[in-house]
Amino acid sequence: MKRTMKRMTAWVMASAMMLGLAACGGSSSSGEAQTPAATEAAKTEAAKAETTAPAAEAPASGEKTKVNFWHSMSGSNGELLQSIVDDYNASQDKVEVVAEFQGDYYAAIAKAQTAIAAGNGPDILQTGSGQVSILAKEEGVLENLVPWMDKSGMEFSDFDPTFITGMSLDPNNTESLVAFPMGCSTPVMYCNMDILKEAGAEVPTSWEEMSELSKKLIADGKIEYGFSLIHDCWYFWMFVAQNDTTVFSEDGMKFQCVDDGTGIEAMQVVQDMCKDKVMYFGPAQDSAAACRGMFLDGKCAFYINSCADLKSVESNATFDYSVQYIPKMKVNAVPSGGNTLTMLASAANKEAAWDFMHWLYTDNGGVATFAANTGYLPCSKTIAEQPIIKEKRATNPNYEVAYNQLEYGNNSHMVMQPNNGDVANSITAMMEACFYDFEDVEERMKVVKEEAEDILIDLQ
C-alpha cells in the first residue's frame, strides 16, 4: 500500500506540471505509451490498491446510496446541472447524487488527483474533453465503461464519432471507453445578416471568399475587421485539418504537419488574413467577451466561436444574425470540445454511480436537457432523438445548423496523441507571434515542432 501511495503521489506531481502546459480549453491531450512490463506493473499495483481499499458502507434500510459527483459547471449552467441532478434524485428511491462544484476543468482534475491519491476521490467526475487522458494515462484510475454499457444495452456506436475520439484507452477498438462526452461543442460562424444584406453579399463558404468579401466591406467603411476569432489553440487543430492533413505522424511522435509543410501552409493563410485585417485574433484574457463584443457592436461581420456561445449571442444581438458553417480551406473540418463524465475505478458505489450515468444518457431529463438549454450538441443518436432535442432543432434553425455541421467533425489530432494538450503552450505562443507580431510562420512552426517532439519523447 505504501508503494502504491508513492506512485500516486508521483503521478499527482507529474500531472500538476502537465496541467501548466495544457493551457487550451478546446484542445485535446495525448496518452502516454507504456511498455508491456510497465503496464503489467501498473495492473499489479492497481490490483493491490483495490484489494486493500476499504469497502463502501451499505446504507441503512430505507436510505439511499450516496454518489459523489464533482463537476465544473458554474453560473446558470451550474444551476441547470443541479436541477437535472435533483430530477434524477426525485425519480427513484435508491440513489442520492450529491453534486459539488470543484472549479474549472483544471482545478477539478487537480483536486481529483489529490483526492484519489489520498483514497477519497469522488465516484463521478466531470472534466474537459481535453483533460481526460491526464487521468487515463495512469493505469487503473478511470473505470472502463464498456462492460457497464454492455449490461445496460448501450452501444459504442451510438455516440457521435467526433465526440468519442480520444476517450478510449485504445482508439483502434471498442473494448474500452473511460469517459462519456457530455457538453459537446464545435466552432461555428455567427454572421451579421444585416451587413450582408446591405452589401448584397452572400455568406462566405471558403476563406478565400471570406478574404475577398471582408476587404470589400472594410474598404466600404462598413466594418473594421472581417471576423473575430477567440484566442484558443482549438483553432490550430481546425485550420490544419482544413488543409486536408494531420498534425501528428502515424506513430504520434512527430509533428508531421511541419515536416511536410502542410501546417506551415495553413498558418500562412491565417497570418495573411490577420495582416489584411480580415481576421481579428482576440486577446489572451476574456477573449470570447472581446470578440463577441466586436461582433455585437458591428465592428466585424462575422464571429467564430463555439456553438455553446449561441445563448449569449441570442440574448444580446440587436440585428438579424445567423449561424453558418465554418468556411473551408481545402476541405470542411471542425474539431470538438466541451466536457465529459468519467467514473473513477475507486468509486465506492459503482452500481449506483452507473445508474445515474445511464439515466443521464437515456432519459429526456438528462444530458438531452443539458444540451438543449445550453447550446451544446447531442453527443449520441439516443440523445439526439429525445423530445427536448427534437424540439430544439425544429424551433431553432441556428442550433440545427450547428448540429448538421457535425458531418465535418474532425478530431484526427486526438487519435494517436490524445494528450496533445501538453503542447498547447507552444502552439499558443506560435499563434501569438504569428498573428500579433507577424513573425515568420515557418520559423515559429519549427519551434513548435521541436518543443512538441521533446514533450512527446518525455511522455514515453
C-alpha positions as CSV (number, residue, x, y, z in Angstrom):
1,M,0.0,0.0,0.0
2,K,2.9,2.4,0.8
3,R,4.3,1.7,-2.7
4,T,1.0,2.4,-4.3
5,M,0.7,5.7,-2.4
6,K,4.2,6.7,-3.6
7,R,3.3,6.0,-7.2
8,M,0.1,8.0,-6.8
9,T,2.0,10.9,-5.2
10,A,4.5,11.0,-8.1
11,W,1.6,10.9,-10.6
12,V,-0.1,13.9,-8.9
13,M,3.2,15.9,-9.0
14,A,3.9,15.0,-12.7
15,S,0.3,15.7,-13.7
16,A,0.4,19.1,-12.0
17,M,3.4,20.0,-14.1
18,M,1.5,18.9,-17.2
19,L,-1.6,21.0,-16.3
20,G,0.6,24.1,-16.5
21,L,1.3,23.1,-20.1
22,A,-2.2,22.2,-21.2
23,A,-3.5,25.8,-21.5
24,C,-6.0,25.3,-24.3
25,G,-9.6,24.5,-23.2
26,G,-10.7,23.4,-26.6
27,S,-7.6,21.4,-27.3
28,S,-7.1,17.8,-26.6
29,S,-4.4,15.9,-24.6
30,S,-2.2,12.9,-25.5
31,G,-1.7,9.5,-24.0
32,E,1.4,8.1,-22.5
33,A,2.7,5.0,-24.2
34,Q,3.7,2.1,-21.9
35,T,5.9,-0.9,-22.3
36,P,4.3,-4.3,-21.6
37,A,6.3,-4.6,-18.4
38,A,5.2,-1.2,-17.2
39,T,1.6,-2.0,-18.0
40,E,1.8,-5.2,-16.0
41,A,3.4,-3.5,-13.1
42,A,0.7,-0.8,-13.1
43,K,-2.0,-3.6,-13.2
44,T,-0.4,-5.3,-10.2
45,E,-0.3,-2.1,-8.2
46,A,-3.9,-1.2,-9.2
47,A,-4.9,-4.7,-8.0
48,K,-3.1,-4.3,-4.7
49,A,-4.8,-0.9,-4.2
50,E,-8.2,-2.4,-5.0
51,T,-7.9,-5.3,-2.6
52,T,-6.7,-3.1,0.3
53,A,-9.3,-0.3,-0.3
54,P,-11.9,0.0,2.4
55,A,-15.3,-1.4,1.4
56,A,-18.2,1.0,1.0
57,E,-20.6,1.0,3.9
58,A,-24.0,-0.3,3.0
59,P,-26.8,2.2,3.5
60,A,-29.2,1.6,6.4
61,S,-32.6,0.2,5.4
62,G,-34.7,2.8,3.6
63,E,-31.7,5.1,3.0
64,K,-30.4,6.0,-0.5
65,T,-26.9,5.1,-1.6
66,K,-24.9,8.2,-1.9
67,V,-23.0,9.1,-5.1
68,N,-20.4,11.9,-5.0
69,F,-20.4,13.8,-8.3
70,W,-17.7,16.5,-8.8
71,H,-18.4,19.0,-11.6
72,S,-17.1,22.2,-13.2
73,M,-20.4,24.0,-14.1
74,S,-20.9,27.4,-12.5
75,G,-23.5,30.2,-13.0
76,S,-26.6,29.3,-15.0
77,N,-25.0,26.1,-16.3
78,G,-24.4,25.0,-12.7
79,E,-27.9,25.7,-11.7
80,L,-29.2,23.7,-14.7
81,L,-27.0,20.8,-13.8
82,Q,-28.2,20.9,-10.2
83,S,-31.8,20.8,-11.4
84,I,-31.0,17.8,-13.5
85,V,-29.5,16.0,-10.5
86,D,-32.5,16.9,-8.4
87,D,-34.8,15.5,-11.0
88,Y,-32.9,12.2,-11.0
89,N,-32.9,12.0,-7.2
90,A,-36.6,12.5,-7.2
91,S,-37.2,9.9,-10.0
92,Q,-36.2,6.9,-7.8
93,D,-35.7,5.9,-4.2
94,K,-32.4,4.0,-4.3
95,V,-29.7,6.6,-5.2
96,E,-28.9,10.1,-3.9
97,V,-26.4,12.0,-6.1
98,V,-24.6,14.8,-4.4
99,A,-23.3,17.3,-6.9
100,E,-20.4,19.5,-5.8
101,F,-18.7,22.3,-7.9
102,Q,-14.9,22.0,-7.9
103,G,-13.8,24.9,-10.0
104,D,-12.9,24.8,-13.7
105,Y,-11.7,21.7,-15.5
106,Y,-8.1,22.0,-14.5
107,A,-8.9,22.9,-10.9
108,A,-11.3,20.0,-10.6
109,I,-8.9,17.5,-12.1
110,A,-6.1,18.6,-9.8
111,K,-8.4,18.2,-6.8
112,A,-9.5,14.8,-8.0
113,Q,-5.8,13.7,-8.4
114,T,-5.1,14.7,-4.8
115,A,-8.2,13.0,-3.5
116,I,-7.6,9.8,-5.4
117,A,-4.0,9.6,-4.0
118,A,-5.5,10.0,-0.5
119,G,-8.1,7.4,-1.2
120,N,-11.2,9.6,-1.0
121,G,-11.9,10.6,-4.6
122,P,-15.5,11.2,-5.9
123,D,-17.5,8.5,-7.7
124,I,-18.1,10.5,-10.8
125,L,-16.0,13.4,-12.2
126,Q,-16.8,15.9,-14.9
127,T,-13.8,17.3,-16.7
128,G,-12.9,18.8,-20.0
129,S,-12.7,16.6,-23.1
130,G,-9.1,17.6,-23.4
131,Q,-8.2,16.6,-19.9
132,V,-9.5,13.0,-19.8
133,S,-6.2,11.4,-20.6
134,I,-4.4,13.2,-17.8
135,L,-6.2,10.7,-15.6
136,A,-6.4,7.9,-18.1
137,K,-2.6,7.7,-18.6
138,E,-2.3,6.2,-15.1
139,E,-3.5,2.6,-15.3
140,G,-6.5,1.7,-13.2
141,V,-7.6,5.3,-12.3
142,L,-10.7,5.5,-14.6
143,E,-13.3,2.8,-14.9
144,N,-13.8,1.1,-18.3
145,L,-17.4,1.9,-19.1
146,V,-17.8,-0.7,-21.8
147,P,-18.8,-3.6,-19.5
148,W,-21.4,-1.3,-17.9
149,M,-22.7,-0.3,-21.3
150,D,-23.0,-4.0,-22.3
151,K,-25.1,-4.8,-19.2
152,S,-27.4,-1.9,-20.0
153,G,-27.7,-2.4,-23.7
154,M,-25.8,0.8,-24.6
155,E,-23.9,0.7,-27.9
156,F,-20.5,2.2,-28.5
157,S,-21.6,3.2,-32.0
158,D,-24.5,5.2,-30.5
159,F,-22.0,8.0,-29.7
160,D,-21.1,10.5,-32.4
161,P,-17.5,9.6,-33.6
162,T,-16.4,13.2,-33.5
163,F,-17.1,13.4,-29.7
164,I,-15.9,10.0,-28.7
165,T,-12.5,10.2,-30.3
166,G,-9.7,10.3,-27.7
167,M,-11.9,8.8,-24.9
168,S,-10.8,5.2,-25.4
169,L,-7.7,3.6,-23.9
170,D,-7.3,2.0,-27.3
171,P,-8.6,4.1,-30.2
172,N,-8.4,1.2,-32.6
173,N,-11.2,-0.9,-30.9
174,T,-14.3,-0.6,-28.9
175,E,-13.3,-2.6,-25.9
176,S,-12.5,0.3,-23.7
177,L,-14.1,3.7,-23.0
178,V,-13.1,5.8,-20.0
179,A,-15.3,8.8,-20.5
180,F,-18.7,9.8,-22.0
181,P,-18.9,13.1,-23.9
182,M,-21.3,15.4,-22.1
183,G,-21.4,19.1,-23.1
184,C,-20.2,18.9,-26.7
185,S,-19.4,21.8,-28.9
186,T,-17.8,22.7,-32.3
187,P,-16.8,26.0,-33.7
188,V,-19.5,27.8,-35.8
189,M,-19.6,31.1,-37.6
190,Y,-22.0,33.8,-36.4
191,C,-23.0,36.1,-39.2
192,N,-24.4,39.7,-39.2
193,M,-27.0,39.2,-41.8
194,D,-28.0,42.9,-41.9
195,I,-24.5,43.9,-43.0
196,L,-24.5,41.2,-45.7
197,K,-28.0,42.2,-46.9
198,E,-27.0,45.8,-47.1
199,A,-23.9,44.9,-49.2
200,G,-25.8,42.4,-51.3
201,A,-23.4,39.7,-50.3
202,E,-23.7,36.0,-49.7
203,V,-22.3,34.1,-46.7
204,P,-18.7,33.1,-47.5
205,T,-18.1,29.4,-47.7
206,S,-14.3,29.4,-48.0
207,W,-11.5,31.5,-46.5
208,E,-10.8,32.9,-50.0
209,E,-14.4,34.1,-50.2
210,M,-14.1,35.5,-46.7
211,S,-11.0,37.4,-47.5
212,E,-12.4,39.0,-50.7
213,L,-15.7,39.9,-49.0
214,S,-14.1,41.3,-45.9
215,K,-11.7,43.5,-47.8
216,K,-14.6,45.0,-49.8
217,L,-16.7,45.6,-46.6
218,I,-13.7,47.2,-44.9
219,A,-13.0,49.4,-47.9
220,D,-16.6,50.5,-48.0
221,G,-16.4,51.5,-44.3
222,K,-18.9,49.0,-43.1
223,I,-16.7,47.1,-40.7
224,E,-13.2,47.3,-39.1
225,Y,-12.4,43.6,-39.4
226,G,-13.9,40.7,-41.4
227,F,-14.2,38.3,-38.5
228,S,-13.1,37.9,-34.9
229,L,-11.5,34.6,-33.7
230,I,-11.1,33.9,-30.0
231,H,-7.6,33.3,-28.5
232,D,-7.6,29.5,-28.4
233,C,-5.3,26.8,-29.9
234,W,-8.5,24.9,-30.6
235,Y,-8.4,26.7,-34.0
236,F,-4.9,25.5,-34.8
237,W,-6.3,21.9,-35.0
238,M,-9.1,23.2,-37.1
239,F,-7.0,25.1,-39.7
240,V,-4.5,22.2,-40.1
241,A,-7.4,19.7,-40.6
242,Q,-9.0,22.1,-43.1
243,N,-5.8,21.9,-45.1
244,D,-6.6,18.2,-45.6
245,T,-3.7,16.9,-43.5
246,T,-2.9,15.7,-40.0
247,V,-0.9,17.3,-37.2
248,F,1.0,14.2,-36.0
249,S,2.7,11.3,-37.7
250,E,1.1,7.9,-37.7
251,D,3.1,6.8,-34.6
252,G,2.1,10.0,-32.9
253,M,5.7,11.0,-32.2
254,K,6.4,13.6,-35.0
255,F,4.8,17.0,-35.7
256,Q,4.2,15.8,-39.3
257,C,2.4,19.0,-40.5
258,V,5.7,20.8,-40.2
259,D,7.8,18.1,-41.8
260,D,5.5,18.1,-44.9
261,G,4.8,21.8,-44.9
262,T,1.0,21.5,-44.7
263,G,0.7,23.0,-41.3
264,I,3.0,25.9,-42.3
265,E,0.9,26.5,-45.4
266,A,-2.3,26.6,-43.3
267,M,-0.9,29.0,-40.7
268,Q,0.4,31.3,-43.5
269,V,-3.2,31.6,-44.9
270,V,-4.3,32.6,-41.4
271,Q,-1.5,35.1,-40.9
272,D,-2.2,36.7,-44.3
273,M,-5.8,37.2,-43.1
274,C,-4.5,38.9,-40.0
275,K,-2.3,41.2,-41.9
276,D,-5.2,42.3,-44.1
277,K,-7.5,42.8,-41.1
278,V,-9.7,40.1,-42.5
279,M,-9.2,38.4,-39.1
280,Y,-9.0,39.8,-35.6
281,F,-7.3,37.5,-33.2
282,G,-8.7,38.0,-29.7
283,P,-6.7,38.9,-26.6
284,A,-5.4,36.2,-24.2
285,Q,-7.7,37.4,-21.4
286,D,-11.5,37.5,-21.7
287,S,-11.1,36.6,-25.4
288,A,-14.7,35.4,-26.0
289,A,-16.2,38.5,-24.5
290,A,-13.9,40.8,-26.5
291,C,-14.5,39.0,-29.8
292,R,-18.3,38.7,-29.2
293,G,-18.4,42.4,-28.3
294,M,-16.8,43.3,-31.6
295,F,-19.4,41.3,-33.5
296,L,-22.3,42.7,-31.4
297,D,-21.0,46.2,-31.9
298,G,-20.9,45.8,-35.7
299,K,-17.1,46.2,-35.9
300,C,-16.9,42.8,-37.7
301,A,-19.4,41.0,-39.8
302,F,-18.5,37.5,-38.6
303,Y,-17.6,35.9,-35.2
304,I,-16.1,32.5,-34.8
305,N,-16.5,30.7,-31.5
306,S,-18.1,27.6,-30.0
307,C,-21.8,26.8,-30.7
308,A,-22.1,26.9,-26.9
309,D,-21.9,30.7,-27.2
310,L,-25.3,30.7,-29.1
311,K,-27.2,31.7,-26.0
312,S,-25.0,34.8,-25.4
313,V,-25.4,35.9,-29.0
314,E,-29.2,35.3,-28.9
315,S,-29.6,37.3,-25.8
316,N,-27.6,40.3,-26.9
317,A,-27.7,40.7,-30.7
318,T,-29.7,43.8,-31.9
319,F,-29.6,42.8,-35.6
320,D,-30.5,39.9,-37.8
321,Y,-27.9,37.2,-37.4
322,S,-27.5,33.5,-38.3
323,V,-25.2,30.6,-37.5
324,Q,-23.3,29.2,-40.5
325,Y,-20.7,26.5,-41.2
326,I,-17.1,27.5,-40.7
327,P,-15.6,28.5,-44.1
328,K,-13.3,25.8,-45.6
329,M,-9.7,25.8,-46.7
330,K,-9.2,22.7,-48.9
331,V,-11.9,20.8,-47.0
332,N,-14.5,21.4,-44.4
333,A,-13.4,20.4,-40.9
334,V,-14.3,21.4,-37.3
335,P,-12.8,20.0,-34.1
336,S,-14.9,19.3,-31.0
337,G,-14.5,20.4,-27.4
338,G,-16.6,20.6,-24.2
339,N,-16.7,18.3,-21.2
340,T,-17.0,14.7,-20.3
341,L,-18.2,12.4,-17.5
342,T,-15.9,9.7,-16.0
343,M,-16.4,7.1,-13.3
344,L,-13.4,6.5,-11.1
345,A,-12.2,3.0,-10.7
346,S,-12.0,3.7,-7.0
347,A,-15.7,4.7,-6.8
348,A,-17.3,3.4,-3.6
349,N,-20.7,2.8,-5.2
350,K,-20.2,1.8,-8.8
351,E,-23.7,0.3,-9.3
352,A,-25.3,3.5,-8.0
353,A,-23.0,5.7,-10.0
354,W,-23.7,3.8,-13.2
355,D,-27.5,4.0,-12.6
356,F,-27.1,7.8,-12.6
357,M,-24.9,7.9,-15.6
358,H,-27.1,5.5,-17.6
359,W,-30.2,7.7,-16.7
360,L,-28.3,10.8,-17.9
361,Y,-27.7,9.3,-21.3
362,T,-31.0,7.7,-21.9
363,D,-33.6,9.9,-20.3
364,N,-35.1,13.1,-21.8
365,G,-34.3,14.9,-18.5
366,G,-30.6,14.1,-18.5
367,V,-27.8,15.2,-20.9
368,A,-30.5,16.0,-23.5
369,T,-32.0,18.7,-21.2
370,F,-28.5,20.0,-20.5
371,A,-27.7,20.3,-24.2
372,A,-31.0,21.8,-25.2
373,N,-30.7,24.5,-22.6
374,T,-27.0,25.5,-23.1
375,G,-26.4,25.3,-26.9
376,Y,-24.2,22.2,-26.5
377,L,-24.8,19.5,-29.2
378,P,-26.3,16.0,-28.6
379,C,-23.4,13.5,-28.3
380,S,-25.3,10.4,-29.3
381,K,-28.1,9.2,-31.5
382,T,-30.2,8.3,-28.4
383,I,-29.8,11.9,-27.1
384,A,-30.5,13.4,-30.5
385,E,-33.8,11.6,-30.6
386,Q,-35.0,12.8,-27.2
387,P,-38.1,15.1,-27.4
388,I,-36.4,18.1,-26.0
389,I,-33.6,17.9,-28.6
390,K,-36.0,17.4,-31.5
391,E,-38.0,20.4,-30.4
392,K,-34.8,22.5,-30.1
393,R,-33.7,21.5,-33.6
394,A,-37.2,22.2,-35.0
395,T,-37.6,25.6,-33.5
396,N,-34.1,26.9,-33.6
397,P,-32.6,26.9,-37.1
398,N,-29.2,28.1,-35.8
399,Y,-28.9,25.2,-33.4
400,E,-29.9,22.9,-36.4
401,V,-27.1,24.3,-38.5
402,A,-24.6,23.6,-35.7
403,Y,-25.9,20.1,-35.4
404,N,-25.7,19.4,-39.1
405,Q,-22.1,20.7,-39.3
406,L,-21.1,17.6,-37.3
407,E,-20.9,16.0,-40.8
408,Y,-17.5,17.6,-40.9
409,G,-16.3,16.8,-37.4
410,N,-12.6,16.1,-37.4
411,N,-10.6,15.2,-34.3
412,S,-7.7,13.4,-36.1
413,H,-5.3,15.2,-33.9
414,M,-6.6,13.2,-30.9
415,V,-6.3,9.7,-32.4
416,M,-2.6,8.9,-32.0
417,Q,-1.8,11.6,-29.3
418,P,-4.9,12.2,-27.3
419,N,-2.8,14.1,-24.8
420,N,-1.6,16.8,-27.2
421,G,-2.8,19.4,-24.8
422,D,0.7,19.1,-23.4
423,V,2.0,21.1,-26.4
424,A,-0.8,23.8,-26.1
425,N,1.6,26.4,-24.7
426,S,4.0,26.0,-27.7
427,I,1.1,26.3,-30.2
428,T,-0.4,29.3,-28.4
429,A,3.0,31.1,-28.4
430,M,3.3,30.4,-32.1
431,M,-0.2,31.8,-32.8
432,E,0.5,34.9,-30.8
433,A,3.8,35.5,-32.5
434,C,2.4,35.0,-36.0
435,F,-1.0,36.7,-35.6
436,Y,0.0,39.6,-33.3
437,D,3.6,40.3,-34.3
438,F,3.6,38.8,-37.8
439,E,6.8,36.8,-37.1
440,D,7.9,34.3,-39.8
441,V,5.4,31.4,-39.8
442,E,7.9,28.8,-40.9
443,E,10.4,29.6,-38.2
444,R,7.8,29.7,-35.5
445,M,6.3,26.4,-36.6
446,K,9.7,24.8,-36.5
447,V,10.0,25.9,-32.8
448,V,6.6,24.3,-32.1
449,K,7.8,21.1,-33.8
450,E,11.0,20.9,-31.7
451,E,9.2,21.7,-28.4
452,A,6.3,19.3,-29.2
453,E,8.5,16.4,-30.1
454,D,10.6,16.9,-27.0
455,I,7.4,16.7,-24.9
456,L,6.2,13.6,-26.8
457,I,9.5,11.8,-26.2
458,D,9.4,12.7,-22.5
459,L,6.0,11.1,-22.3
460,Q,7.4,7.7,-23.3
